[in-house]
Amino acid sequence: MKNQYCKVGTTTPLTNEENMISLLERRYNSFIEMAAQIGNSNTKLAEFLQVKATKTRKTLEKLV
């Protein structure tokens, strides 16, 4: 019987900086859009998404 290795929780590092920047830009836009959509119905979740967007923007600014 062969050994099987679980890949759940594994991460692939982003070695290409251009890919990392585009990924962070997509995540930032996604967080902002979700926060705007959820805004009135669930304020705690909207605040959480705004904080995530802020952290993502700061990381993005460091790279650019």
N, C-alpha and C positions, 0 to 999 in steps of 0.2 A: 504494500500500500504506500502511495506517495504522500509526502508531507504536503499539507496545504497551508498557505499563509494568508491570513486575513488582511485585506487592504483597507478596512474601515478605519477612518481617522488618519490615514496617511496624507501627507501633503506633498505637492510638487513645487519646489522653489522656482520662482520666476527669475531666470538668469538674464533675460533680455529686458533692459530698462524701459524700452518703448512699450513692450507688452504690459509691464507693470503700470505705467502711466495710463494707458488706455483702459486697463482693468479698473484702476482706481477712479477714473473719470466716470465709467459706467456705473460703478457702485455708488459714487456720490450722487449722480443724477437719479439713480434708483431710490436711494434713501430719501431724497428731497421729494420725489413724486409720491412715494408711499406716505410720507408724513403729511403731504397736502391732501391726499385722498382720505386719510383716516382722521385728519384734524379734528372734526367736530364730534365724531362718534366715540373716539377713545383717546383722550388727551395724554394719558400717561405713555401710551405706545407712540403717539406722535412726537412727544418730547424725547423719548428714547431714540427714535429714528433721526431726529434733528441733531442730537448729540453725536450719534454715529456719523452723520454727514459732516459735522464740524471736525471730528477727529480725522476723517478720511480726507477732507480738504486740507488740513494742516499737514498731513503726510504727503499729499500731492504737491503742496507748495514747497516742501523741502526738496523734492525730487526735481522740480522745474527751476 
